[in-house]
Amino acid sequence: MKVTDYSKIANKYEKNQYRLDEVQFDNDLKEYIDNNPKTMYQVLDLACGTGIYLDNQKKYFDNFDIDWHGLDASEDMLKKAKEKLEDVSLVHGLVEDMPYEDEKFDYISNNYAFHHFINKEAALDEVYRVLKKNGVYKLHNITIHDMKKWWVYHYFPTAYYEDLKRFWEKEVIFNELSIRGFKVNMQIEYRLEKVRVSDYLGYAENRDISILTLIDDQDYQEGLEKMRYDVKNNPDKTIVNDFAEMFCFSRKM
């Protein structure tokens, strides 16, 4: 499978407003804290990128005793994270070989990144290793097998076939977590709607969505020009768009 070179998009990653707006208060972390009273919590954001999740949660949980950690494979993304974050341990490394001792973390978040891991089996082995007993691994991602009408695939059809190489089906994720000793609760939120193409043109032009960096430049340009043509000829043009998100809560038993 192809791998996104985040050094090429780190500087424009947060120009995608959706990324900033999407991160909300982590109710699952709050629930974990409420049900597991401790003097201190160790929380890791796995594949933390530019630190958007950590930046938001640090503000939301300002009154809690939490040691915040972030791990990412891209030094350029971590550089951006360090510009905004204080009192956070940010580490450059691979999830398949994390530089942490056994059973270090109470809670591990993993947002929109699992498909990037080259060796997903080893990644899950490592998550299990560094998570404390009764700790929670929260995997949040899109489920591309349930969203073939996504606007990205509509205009950039080769993107779907590249994503098939990167994404595990939800049943595989559930089974792989279960056989490692996790108690798994998986929820899929799905919506089907009409969307205005003009609302998404800027995202395509920014080309910060990882799959758009992996398709051939010719395929990208053809899709982009088709979007621009549709918007120019009908600024209110809509297409049917489906979107599915997975929230996978796994407790280490």
N, C-alpha and C positions, 0 to 999 in steps of 0.2 A: 504494500500500500504506500501511497505517496505521503510525505510528511510536510506540514506547513512550516515555512521559514518565517518565524515570527520576528526576526530581525528586520524584515522588510515592511512589517505592518505595525510595529510597536508604536511608532510616532503618530499613527492615525487611528489606533485601535479605539480610543475613547471619543473619537469624532462621531461614532455611531451612537446616537442618543439613546437608542433602545437599550444598549448595555447599561447605561447609567440609570434609566428609568425602571428597568426590570428588577433590579435588586431591591428587595423589601426586607423588612424585619424578619429574622429567622425564627419563626414561631416554634420550630422543632428544636432548636437549640434551647429556647426558653423552657419548653416542656421538659427537656432532658434535665436542665438545671433544677427545675421545680421538683422533679421526681427523684433526683439524686443529689441531695444536699452535701456539699463539700466545702472546705475552706478555700480551695483553689481548683480551677479547671484548666486543662490543657486542650486547646482547640487548634486544629490544623486545617488550613484551606489548601487543598491539594490541587496543583496546577493553578496557582493563585493569579497568574497573569500580572496585570498592572495593579492589582490590589483593590479592585472595586468592591468585592464582597467584604474584605477585611476592613476597609475604610468605613463602610456603612455600619457593619456590625459593631465595631469598636465604639462608635457613637451611640448606637442603640443600647449597648450593654455596658455603658460607662460606669454604672454603679455596681458591677459584678467583678469579682476577683478572677480574672481570666488572663492566662498567658497565651498570647496570640502568636501563631506560627504560619508561615507561608512557604510552600515549596514550588518551584517551577523550573522547567528545563531550559527556559530562554533567559539568558543574562540581560538581553535588551528589555524584555518585559519586566524583569525584576528591578531594573534600573528605574523604570517609570514608577513602580510600586514604592521604591525607597524615597522617591521625591515627595510622596504624599503621606507616608506612614511613619509614625514614631512609636517606639516601644513595641515593635513587632519583630520577631526573629524571622528574617527572610533568608532562605537557603536555596542555592542553585544546585539542582540535582534531578535525578530521574526517579519516578515513582516505582520503577521496577527494582530499584536498589536504594532505598531511602536511608539517609545517614542519621537514623534515630534508633535509640535503644528499644528493646522489646517493651510492649505495653506502656507506651509513653502517653498516649492521647486518650482523652475522654470522648472527644467528638471530632469527626473528620467530615468536612464538607468537600464536595467535588462537583463543581458546576460547569456544565457544557464543555467537558474536556475528556471524558472517558474514551471517546472515539479516537483521540490523538495517541493513546498509549500503544506502543508497538507490540509489546508482549502483555496482553491483557491478563492472562493467567498469572504471570509473575506479579503484575501490579496488584491483583486481588490478594495474592499470598502476602505481599508486603503490607497491605492495608490491615489484614488480619493480624499480622505480627506486631505492628506498632500500636494497635488499638487495645485499650484496657478491656478486661472482662466486663461485660454489660455496657461497653462503650458503643457509640452509634456511628455508623458510616452512612452519610446521606449523599446519594448519587442523584444528581439532577441533570437531565439532558433531554434533547429532542429524540423522538422515536421516528426515524425517517421511513421505516416500513409502513407506518400508519399515515403518512402525509405525502403521497405521491403527487398531489396537486399543489404542493408548496410553490409559491411564486418563483423561487429560485430555480426549481426544476422545470417550471413552465417556460422560462426564458433561456435557461442554460441546461438543456436536457442531459448533456454528458455529465453534469454534476451528480445526478442521481446514481449513475453507475460507478462513479468514483466513491461516493459515500457508501455504497453497498460493500465496498472493500474495507471500510473503516468502522462501520457500526455493527455491533452485535444486535441480534434480535432480542426483544425484551425477555422472551422465554429462556434464552441462553444466559442472559445476565442473572435472572432469577435462579436458575439451576446452578450456575457456577458459584454464586454466593451461598446458596443453601448447602452444597456439598462441602464447603469450607467451614461450616459450623455457624453460619449466621442465621438468625431468625429474620426472614425477609417479609416486608410489606411493601408491595409495589402499587402505585396509583398512576393512572394515565389520564391526563386532562386533554380533551380533544375539542377542537372547534372547526366548523366549516362555515365559511362566510365569503361574501364578495368584498374585494378590496380594490382601492384605487391604485392603479399602476404608478401614478405620479408620486404617491406616498412612499414608494419603495425605490424609486429611481436613484435617489441620493445614496442609499445603501449600496446599490450595485456599482455606482460610480466610485465610491470610496474603496471598494474592493478589499475590505477588511474581513469579510466573512470568509472563514478558512477555506471552504470548498471552492470559492471563486479564485483563490490563489493556486489551486491545484489543477484546474482544467487548462487546456491549451489556450494560449493567448488569442488564437483565431476564434475558438469557440466562445471565449469571453467577449470579444469585440462584436461578434455577430449577435449575441444575446443582448448586449448593451445597446447596440444600434436598433434592434427590434423594439426594445423598451422605449428608447427615445422617439422612434417613429410613431409608436402607438400614442405616446403622450402628446406629441406635436399635433397629430391629426385629431386627437380626441382627449383633451386634458382631463375629462371625467371618465375615461375608460376604466372599466372594472373587469376583473377576472375572478373566477372561483378559486379560493385559496383554503387549503386545510393545514392545520398545525396541531402537533401533538407533543406534549411534554410528559416526561416520566419523572416521578418522584419516588425514589427507591430508598426505603428506610431499612437498614440492616443492623441488627443488634448482635454483638459478639457474645455467644453463649458460653 
